[in-house]
C-alpha cells in the first residue's frame, strides 16, 4: 500500500505547485460500477485558483449517464466574459478616387513650403 501513497503524493504536490483546487466536494461519487452498481470516488475535478471565483456550478448528473458508461456526467460552469474585438476598417486604396484625394490634400499641404508643386 505504501507505493500507492507515494505515487499519489506526486499528484498532490503537482496540484499544490500549480495552485489547483478541487471543485467537487470530497465525497462526491464520480463513477458507478457497471456490474455491482456501487458508487466509487476515483476521479477529482481540479480548477485553477485564478478561476475559482468564476465557478458558478460544478455538479453531478447521476440520472443521465451515457449508455454503457460507468462515469457520472459532470457539469462545470464558469462565469467568464468573452472579450470582443472592434475591427477597424482598413481603407481599400485601390478603390480610392485619387483625383478627389489630391484635390482635398492640396490645401492641407500648401503650408509645407516644399518648393515643389503638389
ABEGO torsion letter per residue (X at the ends): XAAAAAAAAAAAAAAAAAGBBBABBAABBABBBAAAGBBBBABBBBBBAAAAAABABBBBBAAABBBGBABBBBBBBBBBBBBBBBBBBBBBAAABBAAAAAAAAAAAAAAAGAGBBX
